[in-house]
């Protein structure tokens, strides 16, 4: 059952609960939900349990300055409805209070059976983003209340290591749309580090490990605020001979880590995903990222959750990442196709948009998609192709006319997150789908392709500053009519759109 905030108005006795020892994201999420309920004339309580009340100076300042009414409790009369935010009912970090009904709103990995309805979006960087999306779906603007906008912005900021480990385009939407109070944010930042945390940072830097061959560094810190990991990462990246780095700490339930990159040959977001692969989640930006690896998933692989074994695992992953990655620069020379096979496109329906229909020719726009943000110069002959999985890629008119034929069928987008075009100067957001039309991919001259058995990063001719990643099972492709035009095709897309000639 899909959850909507309006489902809550059927209840009157509502308690909103966040996890014990709440952080900024938990406080912001609860604040947002209580704000919504108050607009529905429902006076809900916002609470958290646990042994200790909030003590961290930046959180106390956040509660005070943004006027967040939250209670630290040890007992709770059974309410008609208990809504947990930024946590899941029954987890070890949430004091369990009895309730007639329970709803979960969260962004962490699902750890057990969820009540129905619930809304857990594990691919989001913060629960603040989940609340932003739920409020937007109800036609509400968070900027109606600047304290609320500031809280959600700060919740996202702190849960994503100062926006460096943003996982989802919805997170970027909240980042871009929130009209926060910069004075409040600066105030929270200035109260963020304690003297104890400063000592943690100093001790950690003394134990840095470096690899000169692949120019990376790695540090383990004592358990600390995620922002301290980001600070240490920034410092480590300033060391001569370090192009990428990972800083981590072991918590009770897993490993929190921060990633930095100062080379275009490594996207911090991609490295973060690699570090957490099959044991957690990671993501972020080109230069800053982060993630979390769950303790139980580490132990399921037979790795003890001890300092030395976790360090060995992370060092091995970081070393293997650099060792196995091949880099290809398209457009520099013709590819040797002796190991490739020739394929032609099957006739599948996809979508297309003429970029000049979205923005003025000569301007620069950012295309926001689930795969990331892409900046393009608007030109009359530039098209956006919407692929079979909703993936997007630019295409010149000449290649479009030789590779596709127009269709009268209405276009239906198959992806999760509809792409949006953003004017980089004025900030105007233009949805792409209202302009999308259908077309049929046709054979044309075809491509040469070969399956990959290792990781390959391709800097394409149309975006030479950012690479596209191919992993084992994906395909490295070369246009048959231009052997310098090299790119990656995901396995799932390739198998649905190409056949052997």
ABEGO torsion letter per residue (X at the ends): XBBBAAAAAABABBBBBBBBGBBAAAAAAAAAAAAAAAAAGBBBBBBBBEABBBABAAAAAAAAAAGBBBBBBABBBBBABBBBBGBBBGBAABBBBBBABBBBBBABBBABBBBOBBBBBAABABAAAAAAAAAAAAGBBAAABAAAAAAAAAAAAAAAGGGAABABAAAAAAAAABBBBAAAAAAAAAAABBAAAAAAAAAAAAABBBBAAAGBBBBBBBBBBAAAAAAAAAAAAABBGBABBBBBBBBAAEBBBBBBBABAABBAAAAAAAAABGAEBBEEBAABBBBBBBAAAAAAAGBBBBAAAAAAAAAAAAAAAAAABBBBBBGABBBBAAABBBBBBBBBBBBBBBAAAABBBGBBBBBBBAAEBBBBBBBAABBBBBBAAGBBBBBBAAAAAAABBBBABBBBBABABBBBBBBAAAGBBBBAAAABBBBBBBAEAEBBBBBBABBBBBBBAABAABBBBBBBGBBBBBBAABAABBBBBBAAAAAAABBBX
